Amino acid sequence: MHPSCHLTVLILCQVEAGEPWTELSVEKRLDEYRGRQDKYRGRSFNPIVGFGPNGAVIHYKASEATNARINASSLLLIDSGGQYLDGSTDVTRTMHYGEPTDFMRETYTRVLMGVIDLGKVVFKKGATDSRLDILARRHLYEVGLDYLHGTGHGIGVFLQIHEGQNK
Ligand SMILES: *[C@@H]1O[C@H](CO)[C@@H](O)[C@H](O)[C@H]1NC(C)=O
């Protein structure tokens, strides 16, 4: 299982039990878990762990001043990755440890629909990401929503993790 899977289950149990998880403690635990893996050589980028409104801040970096305590009433975004001898990773997960609102369910589902459409598309070699981007956004556009960010990027191997595509 991927280390972030263990961690999200652990947080779920402990948030329910009232344990004081915060954005910074999640970050620290991610490093610890990845650090136990054989081929791990370090972070592939600074993790983004954002709870509630912080999760909507693009490229958010938790600090002592902003560090939110995680509870069961909003969404937790974890975007992190590692450099491994056999590859680099960039994994994003969105969790809710209570009862998501209808709006959270709808937007999460519409984003997921876009991801599935992108995963299924057959495209010609040389198609640029800007040609495929609409597939990811269309289910959001249908209800007047959007996201203020690119849809994807290259990962590379032991590079900067946000690589341009090969043209
Ligand atoms: C949960 O966290 C959010 C965001 O930090 C905060 O606004 C809210 O008051 C918290 N709710 C509870 C029940 O602690």
The ligand as a Tripos MOL2 file, in Angstrom:
@<TRIPOS>MOLECULE
LIG
   14    14     1     0     0
SMALL
NO_CHARGES

@<TRIPOS>ATOM
      1 C1        -12.8260   22.7920   11.9850 C.3       1 LIG1
      2 O1        -11.8070   23.4850   11.2760 O.3       1 LIG1
      3 C2        -12.2890   24.6150   10.5760 C.3       1 LIG1
      4 C3        -11.1380   25.1420    9.7010 C.3       1 LIG1
      5 O2         -9.9710   25.3740   10.4410 O.3       1 LIG1
      6 C4        -12.8000   25.6470   11.5730 C.3       1 LIG1
      7 O3        -13.2670   26.7930   10.8860 O.3       1 LIG1
      8 C5        -13.9180   25.0080   12.3730 C.3       1 LIG1
      9 O4        -14.3180   25.9120   13.3680 O.3       1 LIG1
     10 C6        -13.4650   23.6990   13.0110 C.3       1 LIG1
     11 N1        -14.6270   23.0250   13.5830 N.am      1 LIG1
     12 C7        -14.6130   22.4430   14.7530 C.2       1 LIG1
     13 C8        -15.8690   21.7610   15.1490 C.3       1 LIG1
     14 O5        -13.6220   22.4490   15.4730 O.2       1 LIG1
@<TRIPOS>BOND
     1     1     2 1
     2     1    10 1
     3     2     3 1
     4     3     4 1
     5     3     6 1
     6     4     5 1
     7     6     7 1
     8     6     8 1
     9     8     9 1
    10     8    10 1
    11    10    11 1
    12    11    12 1
    13    12    13 1
    14    12    14 2
@<TRIPOS>SUBSTRUCTURE
     1 LIG1         1 GROUP 0 **** ****
